[in-house]
Amino acid sequence: PRVWAGWVPAEPAVFPCMWAHATQFRRYDMKRTVNASVVVFAVLTGFGVAHAAPATYAFDPTHTFVTFEAKHFGTSTNRGRFDKKSGTVTLDKVAKTGSVDITLDMASINTGTANFDGHLKGKNFFNAEAFPQATFKSSRFIFNGDKVSAVVGDLTLLGKTHTVTLSANNFGCYDNPMLKREVCGGDFETTIQREKFGMTYGLPFIPNDVKLVIQVEAVKQ
């Protein structure tokens, strides 16, 4: 009798038992090859999902505000905001990573009182002429489950840079019915000591602590 491929018989009538085993082996080998291909495909596609590129979000200026609060001689609270701001956010919900870049126009400070605005923009405080911009840059997002709980980054003010942590009081994403896009945002806050940035006017009678509150919503691009 003739034998092919070492032990696979060419004529089943001669070695019926060997032929049956060979046929079963070929079927098993083919099934194993198909299963291996499926596993490889799943791994590759799964890898693509798990490591998808972060989505980019642009600030919605109508729902994004940066405000500050400072005690006035230990009594009432002075509040103001920066009307001109811009920024972008990147967010990878699967990898739980992100980054943010915020720029403030210091000359756009608005307390509702023009004289007070002028005083704050002057050399004693924000010195907007010499330092027209303040920035916050971060590449470290802290998550609690699926939600951002804090953002750690570098705040640059009056030419000095210090690391601050913005705590999230609220964070979420939703599909905006008018924009037809996903929007993510929340309320973030931190307290800084202004003397660290060289703003020492009035200390200690005018308190050192300044609370920053950032209300942000950003639209997926």
C-alpha positions as CSV (number, residue, x, y, z in Angstrom):
1,P,0.0,0.0,0.0
2,R,1.0,3.6,-0.6
3,V,1.5,6.0,2.3
4,W,1.5,9.9,2.0
5,A,2.8,12.4,4.5
6,G,4.6,9.8,6.6
7,W,1.7,8.1,8.2
8,V,-1.4,9.3,6.4
9,P,-2.6,6.4,4.1
10,A,-3.6,7.1,0.4
11,E,-6.1,4.3,0.3
12,P,-8.6,4.1,3.2
13,A,-9.5,0.5,2.3
14,V,-6.1,-0.7,3.2
15,F,-5.7,1.0,6.6
16,P,-9.2,2.0,7.7
17,C,-8.2,2.7,11.3
18,M,-5.2,4.8,10.4
19,W,-7.3,6.7,7.8
20,A,-9.9,7.5,10.4
21,H,-7.3,8.8,12.8
22,A,-5.7,10.9,10.1
23,T,-9.0,12.5,9.1
24,Q,-9.8,13.3,12.8
25,F,-6.4,14.8,13.2
26,R,-6.8,17.0,10.2
27,R,-10.1,18.2,11.4
28,Y,-8.7,19.0,14.9
29,D,-5.7,20.8,13.4
30,M,-8.0,22.9,11.1
31,K,-10.2,23.7,14.1
32,R,-7.2,24.7,16.2
33,T,-5.9,26.9,13.4
34,V,-9.3,28.6,13.1
35,N,-9.6,29.1,16.8
36,A,-6.1,30.6,17.0
37,S,-7.0,33.0,14.2
38,V,-10.1,34.1,16.1
39,V,-8.0,34.7,19.3
40,V,-5.4,36.7,17.4
41,F,-8.1,38.8,15.8
42,A,-9.8,39.4,19.2
43,V,-6.6,40.4,20.8
44,L,-5.7,42.8,18.0
45,T,-9.1,44.4,17.9
46,G,-9.3,44.5,21.7
47,F,-5.9,46.1,21.9
48,G,-7.2,48.8,19.5
49,V,-10.2,49.5,21.7
50,A,-8.3,49.5,25.0
51,H,-5.6,51.8,23.6
52,A,-7.7,54.1,21.4
53,A,-6.4,57.6,20.9
54,P,-7.7,60.1,23.5
55,A,-10.6,62.2,22.3
56,T,-10.1,66.0,22.1
57,Y,-12.7,68.4,23.6
58,A,-12.8,72.2,23.1
59,F,-14.0,74.6,25.7
60,D,-17.6,75.8,25.4
61,P,-17.1,79.5,26.3
62,T,-20.8,79.9,27.2
63,H,-20.5,77.2,29.9
64,T,-16.9,77.7,31.0
65,F,-15.9,80.3,33.7
66,V,-12.9,80.8,35.8
67,T,-13.6,82.7,39.0
68,F,-11.7,83.6,42.2
69,E,-12.8,84.3,45.7
70,A,-10.8,86.1,48.5
71,K,-11.8,87.4,51.9
72,H,-11.9,91.1,52.3
73,F,-10.2,91.9,55.6
74,G,-11.6,88.7,57.0
75,T,-15.2,89.8,56.5
76,S,-17.1,89.5,53.2
77,T,-15.8,87.6,50.1
78,N,-14.6,89.4,47.0
79,R,-15.4,87.6,43.8
80,G,-14.4,88.1,40.2
81,R,-13.9,86.2,37.0
82,F,-11.9,86.2,33.8
83,D,-14.2,86.8,30.9
84,K,-11.7,85.7,28.2
85,K,-10.5,82.2,28.4
86,S,-9.6,79.3,26.1
87,G,-8.5,75.8,26.3
88,T,-8.7,72.1,25.2
89,V,-9.0,68.8,27.0
90,T,-8.0,65.3,25.9
91,L,-9.7,62.4,27.6
92,D,-9.2,58.7,27.3
93,K,-12.0,57.0,29.3
94,V,-10.7,53.5,28.8
95,A,-7.1,54.2,29.8
96,K,-8.3,56.7,32.4
97,T,-5.8,59.4,31.3
98,G,-6.2,63.0,30.1
99,S,-4.7,66.4,29.8
100,V,-5.9,70.0,29.9
101,D,-4.5,73.3,28.7
102,I,-6.2,76.5,29.9
103,T,-5.2,80.1,29.1
104,L,-6.6,83.2,30.8
105,D,-6.5,86.7,29.6
106,M,-5.6,88.6,32.8
107,A,-6.9,92.0,31.4
108,S,-10.4,90.5,31.1
109,I,-10.9,90.4,34.9
110,N,-14.4,91.4,35.9
111,T,-15.7,92.0,39.4
112,G,-18.6,94.1,38.4
113,T,-16.8,97.2,39.6
114,A,-14.6,99.0,37.1
115,N,-12.4,100.7,39.7
116,F,-11.8,97.5,41.5
117,D,-11.0,95.8,38.2
118,G,-8.4,98.4,37.5
119,H,-6.8,98.0,40.9
120,L,-6.6,94.2,40.5
121,K,-5.1,94.5,37.0
122,G,-2.4,96.8,38.4
123,K,1.1,96.0,39.7
124,N,0.0,95.3,43.2
125,F,-2.0,92.2,42.2
126,F,-2.2,90.5,38.8
127,N,0.0,93.0,36.9
128,A,-1.8,92.3,33.7
129,E,0.3,94.6,31.6
130,A,3.6,92.8,32.4
131,F,2.0,89.3,32.6
132,P,-1.0,89.3,30.2
133,Q,-1.7,85.6,30.5
134,A,-2.0,82.9,33.2
135,T,-2.0,79.2,32.3
136,F,-2.9,75.9,33.8
137,K,-1.4,72.8,32.1
138,S,-2.0,69.2,33.3
139,S,-1.3,65.7,32.0
140,R,-2.4,63.9,35.1
141,F,-6.1,63.1,35.7
142,I,-7.1,61.1,38.8
143,F,-10.2,58.9,38.5
144,N,-12.6,57.5,40.9
145,G,-14.2,54.7,39.0
146,D,-15.3,56.2,35.7
147,K,-15.3,59.8,36.8
148,V,-12.5,62.3,37.0
149,S,-12.0,63.2,40.7
150,A,-9.0,65.5,40.5
151,V,-6.6,67.1,38.0
152,V,-3.0,67.8,39.0
153,G,-1.1,70.4,36.9
154,D,1.1,73.5,36.8
155,L,-0.4,76.9,37.3
156,T,1.7,79.8,35.9
157,L,0.8,83.2,37.3
158,L,2.9,86.4,37.4
159,G,5.7,84.4,35.7
160,K,5.9,81.8,38.5
161,T,4.9,78.2,38.2
162,H,3.6,75.9,41.0
163,T,1.9,72.6,41.0
164,V,-1.7,72.6,42.2
165,T,-4.5,70.1,42.4
166,L,-8.0,70.9,41.2
167,S,-10.6,68.8,43.0
168,A,-13.7,67.8,41.1
169,N,-16.9,68.6,42.9
170,N,-18.8,67.2,39.9
171,F,-17.9,65.5,36.6
172,G,-19.9,63.9,33.9
173,C,-20.5,63.5,30.1
174,Y,-23.7,63.7,28.1
175,D,-24.8,63.8,24.5
176,N,-25.8,67.5,23.8
177,P,-29.1,67.4,21.9
178,M,-28.5,70.7,20.1
179,L,-24.8,70.2,19.2
180,K,-25.3,66.5,18.5
181,R,-21.9,65.9,20.2
182,E,-20.7,64.6,23.4
183,V,-19.9,67.2,26.1
184,C,-17.9,66.5,29.2
185,G,-17.3,68.9,32.2
186,G,-17.7,69.6,35.8
187,D,-16.8,72.0,38.7
188,F,-13.2,72.1,39.8
189,E,-11.6,74.1,42.6
190,T,-8.4,74.7,44.5
191,T,-7.0,77.2,47.0
192,I,-3.6,78.9,46.3
193,Q,-1.4,81.1,48.4
194,R,-0.9,84.2,46.4
195,E,2.5,85.0,48.0
196,K,4.0,81.9,46.3
197,F,3.4,83.7,43.0
198,G,4.9,87.0,44.2
199,M,1.6,88.7,45.0
200,T,2.4,90.0,48.4
201,Y,0.5,93.3,48.5
202,G,-1.5,93.9,51.7
203,L,-0.3,90.8,53.6
204,P,-1.3,89.8,56.2
205,F,-4.3,92.2,56.4
206,I,-5.5,91.1,53.0
207,P,-5.6,87.2,53.3
208,N,-3.1,85.1,51.5
209,D,-5.5,82.4,50.4
210,V,-7.3,82.7,47.1
211,K,-9.9,80.2,46.0
212,L,-10.1,79.3,42.3
213,V,-13.2,77.8,40.9
214,I,-13.4,76.5,37.3
215,Q,-16.7,75.6,35.8
216,V,-16.0,73.9,32.5
217,E,-17.9,72.2,29.7
218,A,-16.0,71.0,26.6
219,V,-17.3,69.7,23.3
220,K,-15.9,66.6,21.7
221,Q,-14.2,67.5,18.4
